[in-house]
Every structure is written in C-alpha cells, then in structure tokens.
Amino acid sequence: MIIRLSENFRAVFYAPFYATIELGHYRDAGLDVRLLASPAPGTAAGGLLDGTIDVTWGGPMRVMKARNEPGGPPLLCFCEVVRKDPFYLVGRRGLGDFRLQDLARLKLASVSEVPTPWLCLQHDLREQGIDPGRLDRISDRTMAQNLEALGRGEIDVAQMFEPYAAMAVRQGIGEIVHAASARGLTSYTTLLATRPAVERLGGEFGAMRSAIGRTLAWLVGHSAAELAEVVAAYFPDVAREDLVAAFHRYREAGLWSSDTGVTREGFQRLAVSLQSGGFIARVPDYDDCVVDV
C-alpha cells in the first residue's frame, strides 16, 4: 500500500524526515512512502481532510487549533521528531552581550513565514516581564530579506532558522545571540493525520514511527557531516559548510527527539505559548490530541 506523506515545507530542521527516506528505513519496514510537496506551510491539513494525502508532518499547534474550534477537524498528532524550537536570534555585529530583555530597546525583525516562532518568543518575553506588543518589530519580511537587512545595519536582531543563521555567521553579517532551544522542551514537529486515517492506517503509521525511530537512533551515532551527505540533495542551494554547521548546532542543542513519543512537557509549553499569543483560547487536553500508534 502506498502511504502519501506530505512535506510541510522544505527546512533544514526537518532533516530526520528526509534521512528516513534516504536511509531506506521506510523500505526496510515494508512501507511504500511517497513524499509529496506542500504548496505552503499549513496547507497540508486540507489534504488530510479531503483524503488526497494520508499523513503530513507539522506542528501540534494545528491539532490544538482544531480542538479550539467548534466542530473542528479531527486531527491527531503522533511521532515527535523536533522536540525543541529550531529558531535563533541573530544580532548585528558589534551588538555585544545580549539578554532577551534587550529586545525592549532594539529593532527586531521576526519571522513572517510561519506563526509558531513568534508565538513562542512572545511568551518567552512575557516571562521576562517584557510586553511583546511594545517592541520595535518588523513582522512582514521573509528570513532572507531580514538577513539582508541585518547586513545593511537596518535592524539589530533577526529571528531565523537554519541555514540563515549559519549563513549570517559565515558571511560575517551577524552572530547568534540566542537559541530558542534553550527554553527546553517545546513540541515543534510531529506527524499529523485525521482520526479516520489513524483508524484505517494505524498499523502503517506505527511502522512509520518505528522507521523514524531508527533514524533518530542513527543520528546519535553519526556526525553532522554524515547527515549532510545523506540529505544534501534536498538542499541543493545550501552551501555544504552551512549545512554541516547547521546540523552540528542542532545536534548540540538536542533539537531532535531521542525517541518518538510526544512529550507532555513539550506539548504543554507549546500550548501555553499559543494561548499567551491569542492563537488558541484554551489549552487542549494532551490525550485528546495525541494518539499512540
């Protein structure tokens, strides 16, 4: 049976998903998994509902949002892969020592492509006594545009993921002044499916989870350079040294799960951040959102 797996969007921190394909772990599990591109972040949820795809990867925030809507779609999450926040704050050269509280006096460019990075950061700021609504913040530029603006000295700090952080460091544009992964567990990326799909394909999804688990174990015993070799074809426009540097930083931060269970602590941290930012009105129940396949 063919399993139609939709890519949320192409990103370096999704490397374990690509590695599972390239290492043949799905094939070894007897699965025929076909990777399908998604036109934009978050749009795969529509494909789950209309049956054009079987499963996708993405943030549990999609499931949480569904639980906050009357009659919301029957989405479930399982198989956590990205266990911490993959975003960084990159400061201009010469910025000096940095604390999150310093954003109250600096010009910040936040991520526009996806909502979760800012929703998580704004809650971090609230915990530091900073009102995120009072920041001097640019919120409508891409990470690529923000990297260029940082190089021109138009902003002080930019929020970005890899490989933009690696590019900023290598090109001498800026330096990483804060890693969001330092916050600790934050359930960032899992597999997502509908309840009917889980009931129909539970065995296959369980095999997918096992295959991904093999990849996560593989990551422990292999270097960032070896991972870059395996998945380089997915990032043809990224310099190999940037890809290796990015993977090394993510490995050191413990970004990827050591197993495939969705942690309750990480789920709760994401939920309270989404609630703090007004994305959801209430924190949903873990057991109503997470399924153990």
N, C-alpha and C positions, 0 to 999 in steps of 0.2 A: 504493500500500500504506500502511495506517495503521501508524504506529510508536507504541506505547504507552509513554510516558515517565512514570515515577512520580516525584513530588516526594518528597524525603526528609522534609522538614518545611519550614514557611514560615520563612524567615530573611532578613534584610537582606543578609547577605554572599553570598547566592545570587543577587543581582540580575542578573548576566550571563545566567543561565538564563532568567529572565523576560524580559529585554530581547531575547534572541534570538527569542522568540515575538512580542513586540510590534513589533519592527522588521521582521518579515516575512522574516527570514533563512532560516528553515526553508522557508517557502513558495517563496522565490526559488531554493532548491536543489532544488525539485521534491519536497519531503517533506511528508507529512501527519502531523505530530506532534501527538498528543493528550496533554495533561498530565493526569495522574491524581493525586489526593491520596493520601497515605500516612497510615494511622491513627496512626502513631507512628514516631519515628526508628529506623531499622534494620529495620523490618518489611518493607520493600520487597524484601529479599533473598528472602523466602519467595515473593513473587510472581514473581521471576525464575525460581525453581526449579520452580514449578508451571505456569509459562507464561502466567499471567494478565497479566503485563507483559513488555515486551521489554527495557527498559533503565531505569536509575534513576541519580540522582546521589547521591553519598555519599562517605564516607571510604575510601581504600585500606586502612584498618585492617580492613575487612570481609574483603577478599581475603587479607590477612596472617593473619587469624584462621583462615580456611578452610584455608590452607596448613599451619597448625599442628595441624590435626585429622586423625587417620587417616581416610582416605576422605572428607575434607571436600568441600563443594560446589565445583563447577568454576567459581568466579567469576574474572573478569578485570577489570582497570581500564584505562581509556584516557581521553584528552582531559582534561588537568588544567586546572581553571578557578580554584580557590582555592589559591594557591601558598604562602601564609603563614597562620599561626594568627590567626584573627579575634577572639580574646578579649582582654579588658583586665582589669587590676586597678584597681578604683575605690576610692579611700580616702576616709574620712570627712573632713569639713572640719577644718582645723587639724592634720592629720596631720604636715605638714612634709615635709622631704626624705625620700625613700624609696629603699631598695635591696631587692632580693629577700631578702637575708639578714634584713631586719627582720621578715619573717613569722614568724621564730622567737619573737618576743616579742609578736605581735599576734594578735587574734582574726580568723580568716579564714572566710568563707563561700564554699565552692567550688560549681561548677555541678553540679546533680544530674540535669539533663535528658538529658545525653549524656556518655559517658565520656572522650572524647578530650581535652577541655580540661584536666582534672585530670591525666590520664596524661602529657601534655606538660609541664605545670607542675611536677609532682613530679620529673621528670627534670631540669628546669632547676635545681630546688632542690638535688638531689643533686650537680650540678656545682658548686654554690656551697658545698658542704660541709654542707648542711642536711639533716637526716633528716626527710622529709615525714611520717613516722609519729608524730613528736613534736609536730607543730603543734597549736595550739588551733583546731580546724577543725570547722565545721558543714557537713555534706555532704548533707543531705536536704531542702534547701529549694529552691524554684524561684528563678530570677533575679528575678522580680517580687517575691517575698517578701523576697529579700535586699536589693533596692533599698529597700523599706520599712523593713527592719531597720537599714539604713545611715542612713536619715533619722532614725530614732529614737535613734541612737547606741548600738545594741546590739552592733554589730560594728565592727571597724576597717577591714576591707578586704573587698570582694566581687568575685568573679570573674564577669564578664558580657560578653556581646557587644552589638552594636548592635541596637535603638536604646536599650537600657537605659543604656549609657554616656552617650549624648547627653542622655537624659532626666535623668540624675543631674547632669550639668554645668548644663543649662539651669535646672533647678529649685533649684540651689544645694545639693543634697544631698551632693555629693562631687566629687572631681576624679580624672581619670585619672592614676594614678601609675606605671603600667607597661603597655606594649603587648607582648603575646606575639609580635607580628610582628617585634619587634626581634631575636628569636632567629635570624631568617633563614629560609631555605627549609625548609618543612615541608609535604609534600604533604597537603593537607587535604581537597580535594574534587575528584573525577573522575567520569566516567561509569562505571557498573558494568554488566556483563552476564555471562551464562554463556558458557562456551566454545561450546556448540552454537548459541547465538544469534549469536555472532560469526561462526561458520562460515556460518550461514544468512543473516544480515543485514549482512555485512561492508561491502558497498557502501553501504548506507543509513547505517550507523554512521559510515563515512568521510565521507559527505555531512553528517551531523550535526556532526561535528568541524569541517568546513570552515565551516559556518554559524556555529558558536560562535566560531570564529577570526575571522570577520567582525565579530562583536560585540565581541570583545576589542580589535580594531583600532579600532572605533568609539569605545570608551571612552577611548582615548588622545586623541582629538580633540574630545571633548565634556566639558562640565562636570558637576560633581556635581548641579547644579540641573537640567540637561537629562536626566540619568539618572533623577532623581527624577520628572520629568514623565512619562517613558516607563513607569515601573513603579509609579507611585503607586497604581494600582487594586489591586495585590496587597497593599498595606499600608494599608487604609482607617482603621485605628485609630492609625496613627502620625502625629504632627504633622509637617507638611511641613518645618518648620525642623529637626526632629530627623532626618528622613530625609536632608536635604541635608547636615547636619553629619556624619552617619554616613558617607555616601558620600564626602565630602571627606576624612575621616580615612583611610578605606580606600584611596582613590586615592593619597594622600600616602605611605602605608605600602607601596605596591606589592603590595597583597594579591592582586590578580588577575593571572593569567598574562599574559605578553606574547605567548605562543604557546600551543599546546595540547599540547605534549609533556610527559610525566610526568618530572620531573627526577629523576635518580638521587640527587643530594644530598638533595633533599627527601624522597624515598622512604626513604632510609637514616635520616634524622633522625627521621622518624615511627616507623620500625621499632624503633630503639634505645630510644625513649621508651616504646613499648608493652611492650618486653621488660623494661625497667627497672621498670615498674609491675606486672609479672606478668600482663599481658593476653595475651602470647604467650610461649612458652618459647624460641623461636629466631627469628632474623631470616631471613625467607624470601628467596629469590633474586629479584631485580628482574625478570629475564627470564622467570621462571615466573609472575609476577603481572601484568605489563604487556604489553598487546598493541598493536601499531601498525596501526590500521585505516586 
